[in-house]
Amino acid sequence: MGSKELVFLALLGVFCTALSHGLFIKGLRYVRAQLASVTAGLEPVYGVLFAFLFLGEVPSLRIALGGIIILGTTVVAGTKMRHNDKKTPMVSKSS
């Protein structure tokens, strides 16, 4: 493995793992746990996307189908969350 590949691998590790997890933890202060879990489920998808963009690794058909399944379930879950949010009244916290 050459130095160029190691640099790209380090970038993927920093941006797709360390930075994303740090932002995820910080974001839990501002979003509901349901939305956070749906977002976390997309991590494999953008990991494969960045590997394609930065390393030129073309995903196999099986991996691409898995990504489509993940994206599809994320859209369905997001739609259901929005539908449930419209039904459930927001409860305000009193001091």
Secondary structure as UniProt FT lines:
FT   HELIX           3..13
FT   HELIX           14..18
FT   HELIX           19..27
FT   TURN            28..30
FT   HELIX           33..40
FT   TURN            41..42
FT   HELIX           43..55
FT   HELIX           61..87
//
